[in-house]
Amino acid sequence: MNREQQTHYATDHLYLAAFLVCAGYRVIGTKADSHNRVSFLFLSSPELLSAAAQFLAGGQVDARQFSFELLKLKKLLPKRH
């Protein structure tokens, strides 16, 4: 595992990324793989990992904020032609 992997948390799950933003975590960038699949990057921390686990366990955030953050994240995705 390189240093970047240790300090960054990456997810290509759009809904998880929106949940994390609603939980107070900031997207610090995006990264595309060789198949143009985009991952959202966050600063990794035990708290962020806990928030990700909460999402997987059915955690809830405000629906209106979630919808708004989802739209903002979609704007970060590359345009498809």
DSSP file (Angstrom, degrees, kcal/mol; ACC not computed):
  #  RESIDUE AA STRUCTURE BP1 BP2  ACC     N-H-->O    O-->H-N    N-H-->O    O-->H-N    TCO  KAPPA ALPHA  PHI   PSI    X-CA   Y-CA   Z-CA
    1    1 A M              0   0    0      0, 0.0     2,-0.1     0, 0.0     5,-0.0   0.000 360.0 360.0 360.0 126.6    0.0    0.0    0.0
    2    2 A N     >  -     0   0    0      1,-0.1     4,-1.4     4,-0.0     3,-0.3  -0.338 360.0-100.4 -84.9 172.0    1.5    3.3   -1.0
    3    3 A R  H  > S+     0   0    0      1,-0.2     4,-1.7     2,-0.2     5,-0.2   0.865 120.7  56.6 -60.6 -38.2    1.3    6.5    1.0
    4    4 A E  H  > S+     0   0    0      1,-0.2     4,-1.8     2,-0.2    -1,-0.2   0.910 105.7  51.1 -61.2 -41.5   -1.5    7.9   -1.1
    5    5 A Q  H  4 S+     0   0    0     -3,-0.3    -1,-0.2     1,-0.2    -2,-0.2   0.825 109.5  51.6 -65.4 -30.1   -3.7    4.9   -0.3
    6    6 A Q  H  < S+     0   0    0     -4,-1.4    -1,-0.2     1,-0.2    -2,-0.2   0.827 117.0  36.9 -75.3 -31.5   -3.0    5.3    3.4
    7    7 A T  H  < S+     0   0    0     -4,-1.7    37,-2.5    -3,-0.2     2,-0.4   0.607 113.2  60.5 -98.9 -13.0   -4.0    9.0    3.5
    8    8 A H  E  <  -A   43   0A   0     -4,-1.8     2,-0.5    35,-0.3    35,-0.2  -0.906  62.4-151.9-119.2 145.2   -6.9    8.9    1.0
    9    9 A Y  E     -A   42   0A   0     33,-3.1    33,-2.5    -2,-0.4     2,-0.4  -0.968  20.5-167.6-109.6 126.1  -10.2    7.1    1.0
   10   10 A A  E     +A   41   0A   0     -2,-0.5     2,-0.4    31,-0.2    31,-0.2  -0.935  10.7 172.5-118.5 137.8  -11.5    6.4   -2.5
   11   11 A T  E     -A   40   0A   0     29,-1.9    29,-3.4    -2,-0.4    -2,-0.0  -0.996  25.9-165.6-141.7 139.4  -14.9    5.2   -3.5
   12   12 A D        +     0   0    0     -2,-0.4     2,-0.9    27,-0.3    26,-0.1   0.273  64.5 108.8 -99.9   9.2  -16.6    4.8   -6.9
   13   13 A H     >  -     0   0    0      1,-0.2     4,-2.5    27,-0.1     5,-0.2  -0.774  56.1-162.0 -88.8 105.4  -20.0    4.5   -5.2
   14   14 A L  H  > S+     0   0    0     -2,-0.9     4,-2.2     1,-0.2    -1,-0.2   0.873  87.4  49.2 -57.8 -42.4  -21.8    7.7   -6.0
   15   15 A Y  H  > S+     0   0    0      2,-0.2     4,-2.3     1,-0.2    -1,-0.2   0.869 110.3  50.4 -70.2 -36.5  -24.4    7.3   -3.2
   16   16 A L  H  > S+     0   0    0      2,-0.2     4,-2.7     1,-0.2    -1,-0.2   0.926 110.0  51.4 -63.9 -43.9  -21.7    6.6   -0.6
   17   17 A A  H  X S+     0   0    0     -4,-2.5     4,-2.2     1,-0.2    -2,-0.2   0.921 110.6  48.1 -59.5 -43.7  -19.8    9.6   -1.7
   18   18 A A  H  X S+     0   0    0     -4,-2.2     4,-2.3     1,-0.2    -1,-0.2   0.897 110.8  51.7 -63.6 -39.9  -22.9   11.8   -1.4
   19   19 A F  H  X S+     0   0    0     -4,-2.3     4,-1.7     2,-0.2    -2,-0.2   0.925 109.3  49.8 -60.7 -45.0  -23.6   10.3    2.1
   20   20 A L  H  <>S+     0   0    0     -4,-2.7     5,-2.5     1,-0.2    -2,-0.2   0.888 109.7  50.7 -63.8 -38.9  -20.1   11.1    3.2
   21   21 A V  H ><5S+     0   0    0     -4,-2.2     3,-1.7     1,-0.2    -1,-0.2   0.927 110.0  50.2 -63.8 -43.2  -20.4   14.7    2.0
   22   22 A C  H 3<5S+     0   0    0     -4,-2.3    -1,-0.2     1,-0.3    -2,-0.2   0.822 105.3  58.1 -62.3 -30.5  -23.7   15.0    3.9
   23   23 A A  T 3<5S-     0   0    0     -4,-1.7    -1,-0.3    -5,-0.2    -2,-0.2   0.451 130.7 -93.9 -81.1  -0.2  -21.9   13.7    7.0
   24   24 A G  T < 5S+     0   0    0     -3,-1.7     2,-0.4     1,-0.3    -3,-0.2   0.554  82.1 131.0 105.3   8.7  -19.4   16.5    6.7
   25   25 A Y      < -     0   0    0     -5,-2.5     2,-0.4    -6,-0.1    -1,-0.3  -0.779  48.2-135.2 -99.6 141.8  -16.5   15.1    4.7
   26   26 A R        -     0   0    0     -2,-0.4    17,-0.5    17,-0.1     2,-0.4  -0.779  12.3-125.0-101.2 133.7  -15.1   17.0    1.7
   27   27 A V        -     0   0    0     -2,-0.4    15,-0.2     1,-0.1     3,-0.1  -0.633  23.5-172.3 -70.1 125.0  -14.3   15.5   -1.6
   28   28 A I        -     0   0    0     13,-2.9     2,-0.3    -2,-0.4    14,-0.2   0.466  58.6 -42.3-101.5  -2.8  -10.6   16.4   -2.2
   29   29 A G  E     -B   41   0A   0     12,-0.9    12,-3.0     2,-0.0     2,-0.3  -0.956  53.2-105.3 165.5-179.9  -10.5   15.2   -5.8
   30   30 A T  E     -B   40   0A   0     -2,-0.3     2,-0.4    10,-0.2    10,-0.2  -0.918  19.6-161.7-131.3 160.1  -11.5   12.5   -8.3
   31   31 A K  E     -B   39   0A   0      8,-2.1     8,-2.9    -2,-0.3     2,-0.4  -0.972   6.2-152.8-146.5 127.4   -9.5    9.8  -10.0
   32   32 A A  E     -B   38   0A   0     -2,-0.4     6,-0.2     6,-0.2     2,-0.1  -0.807  11.8-144.6-101.0 141.7  -10.3    7.8  -13.1
   33   33 A D    >   -     0   0    0      4,-2.0     3,-2.1    -2,-0.4    -1,-0.0  -0.278  42.3 -83.0 -90.7-174.8   -9.0    4.3  -13.7
   34   34 A S  T 3  S+     0   0    0      1,-0.3    -1,-0.0     2,-0.1    -2,-0.0   0.639 131.7  53.4 -66.8 -13.3   -8.1    2.8  -17.1
   35   35 A H  T 3  S-     0   0    0      2,-0.1    -1,-0.3     0, 0.0     3,-0.1   0.207 119.3-109.4-103.4  13.3  -11.8    2.1  -17.8
   36   36 A N    <   +     0   0    0     -3,-2.1     2,-0.5     1,-0.3    -2,-0.1   0.686  68.0 150.0  64.1  21.6  -12.8    5.7  -17.1
   37   37 A R        -     0   0    0      1,-0.0    -4,-2.0     2,-0.0     2,-0.4  -0.761  39.4-140.4 -82.9 126.4  -14.5    4.6  -13.8
   38   38 A V  E     - B   0  32A   0     -2,-0.5     2,-0.4    -6,-0.2    -6,-0.2  -0.726  14.9-163.7 -97.1 134.1  -14.3    7.6  -11.5
   39   39 A S  E     - B   0  31A   0     -8,-2.9    -8,-2.1    -2,-0.4     2,-0.4  -0.907  16.9-133.1-110.4 143.6  -13.5    7.4   -7.8
   40   40 A F  E     -AB  11  30A   0    -29,-3.4   -29,-1.9    -2,-0.4     2,-0.4  -0.822  22.7-142.5 -94.3 134.5  -14.2   10.2   -5.3
   41   41 A L  E     +AB  10  29A   0    -12,-3.0   -13,-2.9    -2,-0.4   -12,-0.9  -0.824  22.2 173.5-105.2 136.2  -11.3   10.9   -3.0
   42   42 A F  E     -A    9   0A   0    -33,-2.5   -33,-3.1    -2,-0.4     2,-0.5  -0.915  43.0 -96.7-129.3 156.7  -11.6   11.9    0.7
   43   43 A L  E     -A    8   0A   0    -17,-0.5   -35,-0.3    -2,-0.3     2,-0.2  -0.666  49.7-123.5 -71.6 126.7   -9.0   12.4    3.4
   44   44 A S        +     0   0    0    -37,-2.5    -1,-0.1    -2,-0.5     3,-0.1  -0.488  44.7 150.1 -77.0 141.4   -9.0    9.1    5.3
   45   45 A S     >  -     0   0    0     -2,-0.2     4,-2.3     1,-0.1     5,-0.2  -0.966  58.3-105.8-158.4 161.1   -9.7    9.0    9.0
   46   46 A P  H  > S+     0   0    0      0, 0.0     4,-1.9     0, 0.0     5,-0.1   0.866 121.6  54.1 -59.5 -34.1  -11.2    6.6   11.5
   47   47 A E  H  > S+     0   0    0      2,-0.2     4,-2.2     1,-0.2     5,-0.1   0.905 107.6  48.6 -67.5 -41.3  -14.3    8.8   11.6
   48   48 A L  H  > S+     0   0    0      2,-0.2     4,-2.5     1,-0.2    -1,-0.2   0.920 110.6  50.9 -64.8 -42.8  -14.7    8.7    7.9
   49   49 A L  H  X S+     0   0    0     -4,-2.3     4,-1.9     1,-0.2    -1,-0.2   0.869 109.9  51.0 -62.0 -35.8  -14.4    5.0    7.9
   50   50 A S  H  X S+     0   0    0     -4,-1.9     4,-2.1     2,-0.2    -1,-0.2   0.896 108.9  50.7 -66.4 -40.7  -17.0    4.8   10.6
   51   51 A A  H  X S+     0   0    0     -4,-2.2     4,-2.0     2,-0.2    -2,-0.2   0.897 108.9  51.7 -64.2 -39.9  -19.3    7.0    8.5
   52   52 A A  H  X S+     0   0    0     -4,-2.5     4,-2.0     1,-0.2    -1,-0.2   0.902 109.6  49.8 -62.7 -40.7  -18.8    4.7    5.5
   53   53 A A  H  X S+     0   0    0     -4,-1.9     4,-1.4     1,-0.2    -1,-0.2   0.877 107.2  55.0 -64.9 -37.2  -19.8    1.8    7.7
   54   54 A Q  H  <>S+     0   0    0     -4,-2.1     5,-3.1     2,-0.2    -2,-0.2   0.909 106.2  51.8 -61.6 -41.7  -22.9    3.7    8.9
   55   55 A F  H ><5S+     0   0    0     -4,-2.0     3,-1.8     1,-0.2    -2,-0.2   0.941 109.7  48.8 -58.1 -48.1  -23.9    4.1    5.3
   56   56 A L  H 3<5S+     0   0    0     -4,-2.0    -1,-0.2     1,-0.3    -2,-0.2   0.752 109.4  53.6 -66.2 -23.3  -23.5    0.4    4.6
   57   57 A A  T 3<5S-     0   0    0     -4,-1.4    -1,-0.3    -3,-0.2    -2,-0.2   0.322 132.2 -88.4 -93.4   7.4  -25.6   -0.4    7.8
   58   58 A G  T < 5 +     0   0    0     -3,-1.8    -3,-0.2    -4,-0.1    -2,-0.2   0.707  63.6 176.5  97.1  21.3  -28.5    1.8    6.6
   59   59 A G      < -     0   0    0     -5,-3.1     2,-0.4    -6,-0.2    -1,-0.1  -0.153  17.6-138.9 -57.8 155.4  -27.4    5.2    8.0
   60   60 A Q        +     0   0    0    -41,-0.0     2,-0.3     0, 0.0    -1,-0.1  -0.919  22.5 174.9-124.6 145.8  -29.6    8.2    7.2
   61   61 A V        -     0   0    0     -2,-0.4     2,-0.2   -38,-0.0   -38,-0.1  -0.862  53.1 -64.7-133.9 171.1  -28.9   11.8    6.3
   62   62 A D     >  -     0   0    0     -2,-0.3     4,-2.5     1,-0.1     5,-0.2  -0.396  43.2-143.0 -60.6 126.7  -31.3   14.6    5.3
   63   63 A A  H  > S+     0   0    0      1,-0.2     4,-2.4     2,-0.2     5,-0.2   0.881  97.2  50.7 -63.3 -41.0  -32.9   13.6    2.0
   64   64 A R  H  > S+     0   0    0      2,-0.2     4,-2.1     1,-0.2    -1,-0.2   0.930 113.1  45.2 -65.1 -44.9  -32.9   17.1    0.5
   65   65 A Q  H  > S+     0   0    0      2,-0.2     4,-2.9     1,-0.2     5,-0.2   0.912 111.9  53.4 -64.2 -41.8  -29.2   17.6    1.3
   66   66 A F  H  X S+     0   0    0     -4,-2.5     4,-2.3     1,-0.2    -2,-0.2   0.921 109.2  48.5 -58.7 -45.6  -28.4   14.2   -0.1
   67   67 A S  H  X S+     0   0    0     -4,-2.4     4,-1.9     2,-0.2    -1,-0.2   0.910 112.9  48.0 -61.0 -43.9  -30.2   15.0   -3.3
   68   68 A F  H  X S+     0   0    0     -4,-2.1     4,-1.9     1,-0.2    -2,-0.2   0.920 112.9  47.4 -64.0 -45.4  -28.4   18.3   -3.7
   69   69 A E  H  X S+     0   0    0     -4,-2.9     4,-2.4     1,-0.2    -1,-0.2   0.860 108.0  56.5 -66.4 -35.4  -25.0   16.7   -3.0
   70   70 A L  H  X S+     0   0    0     -4,-2.3     4,-2.1    -5,-0.2    -1,-0.2   0.923 107.3  48.4 -60.7 -45.6  -25.7   13.9   -5.4
   71   71 A L  H  X S+     0   0    0     -4,-1.9     4,-1.1     1,-0.2    -2,-0.2   0.899 111.2  50.5 -62.1 -41.0  -26.3   16.5   -8.2
   72   72 A K  H  < S+     0   0    0     -4,-1.9     4,-0.5     1,-0.2     3,-0.3   0.902 110.3  49.5 -64.9 -40.7  -23.1   18.3   -7.3
   73   73 A L  H >< S+     0   0    0     -4,-2.4     3,-1.5     1,-0.2     4,-0.5   0.881 104.3  58.6 -66.3 -37.7  -21.0   15.1   -7.4
   74   74 A K  H >< S+     0   0    0     -4,-2.1     3,-1.1     1,-0.3    -1,-0.2   0.823  97.8  61.5 -61.1 -30.0  -22.5   14.1  -10.8
   75   75 A K  T 3< S+     0   0    0     -4,-1.1    -1,-0.3    -3,-0.3    -2,-0.2   0.711  97.1  59.7 -69.0 -19.2  -21.1   17.4  -12.2
   76   76 A L  T <  S+     0   0    0     -3,-1.5    -1,-0.2    -4,-0.5    -2,-0.2   0.628  86.4  96.5 -81.1 -14.3  -17.6   16.1  -11.2
   77   77 A L  S <  S-     0   0    0     -3,-1.1     3,-0.1    -4,-0.5     2,-0.0  -0.488  86.8-102.3 -77.2 145.2  -18.0   13.1  -13.5
   78   78 A P        -     0   0    0      0, 0.0     2,-0.2     0, 0.0    -1,-0.1  -0.348  40.0-105.1 -65.3 147.2  -16.5   13.3  -17.0
   79   79 A K        -     0   0    0     -4,-0.1     2,-0.4    -3,-0.1    -4,-0.0  -0.501  31.1-138.0 -71.1 138.5  -19.0   13.9  -19.8
   80   80 A R              0   0    0     -2,-0.2    -1,-0.0     1,-0.1    -3,-0.0  -0.820 360.0 360.0 -99.1 139.4  -19.8   10.9  -22.0
   81   81 A H              0   0    0     -2,-0.4    -1,-0.1     0, 0.0    -2,-0.0   0.408 360.0 360.0-105.2 360.0  -20.0   11.3  -25.7
